[in-house]
Structures are given as structure tokens and as C-alpha cells.
Amino acid sequence: MKAQLNLKIRQQQRPSEYLTAGLWFSDIIFILITNEIRLLILYLKRIRHMYYNNLL
């Protein structure tokens, strides 16, 4: 009886598959956005460097 109760509690605590898929999706989107921002900053630094050295 107690084992069944523990199993039921454990099943309730486990997040649903949709929730974990949503979390994975949001994490991937976050990583992609931060990567794009990092690349944009590098690009702007390169343009600034070219501008200051009269290469642009």
C-alpha cells in the first residue's frame, strides 16, 4: 500500500513530456538568440576596427 502511494506521488512529481519538450525548445531558442547576439557584437567590433583604420 505504501509502495503504491510512493509510486503515485513520484508519478505526480514527474513533469509531463510536453513540459520538458517545451523547456528544451525554449533553451534551444535562448542559445540560438544569444549566439546571434554574440556574432552581431563581433561583427560590429570588426566594422568599428575597419572604420578607425580607414579601411571602410
C-alpha positions as a printed Julia matrix, in Angstrom:
56×3 Matrix{Float64}:
  0.0    0.0     0.0
  2.76   2.41    0.96
  4.76   1.46   -2.15
  1.75   2.24   -4.35
  1.33   5.6    -2.62
  5.01   6.42   -3.12
  4.74   5.44   -6.8
  1.71   7.69   -7.25
  3.5   10.62   -5.6
  6.58  10.04   -7.76
  4.45   9.99  -10.92
  2.8   13.26   -9.94
  6.16  14.93   -9.36
  7.49  13.88  -12.76
  6.93  16.66  -15.33
  4.94  15.84  -18.41
  6.64  15.16  -21.74
  5.12  18.28  -23.25
  6.56  20.43  -20.49
 10.05  19.01  -20.88
  9.82  19.36  -24.67
  8.78  22.99  -24.2
 11.69  23.61  -21.87
 14.11  22.03  -24.34
 12.64  24.19  -27.11
 12.94  27.4   -25.09
 16.52  26.52  -24.11
 17.46  25.95  -27.75
 15.84  29.24  -28.81
 17.68  31.05  -25.99
 21.02  29.55  -27.04
 20.42  30.48  -30.68
 19.47  34.07  -29.81
 22.48  34.57  -27.53
 24.74  33.12  -30.2
 23.31  35.53  -32.79
 23.84  38.47  -30.42
 27.44  37.38  -29.82
 28.08  37.18  -33.57
 26.48  40.59  -34.08
 28.75  42.14  -31.43
 31.82  40.59  -33.08
 30.66  41.93  -36.46
 30.15  45.44  -35.06
 33.58  45.38  -33.43
 35.12  44.37  -36.76
 33.32  47.21  -38.57
 34.45  49.69  -35.9
 38.02  48.47  -36.25
 37.87  48.9   -40.03
 36.33  52.37  -39.63
 39.03  53.57  -37.24
 41.78  52.26  -39.5
 40.21  53.92  -42.57
 39.62  50.59  -44.24
 35.92  51.19  -44.7
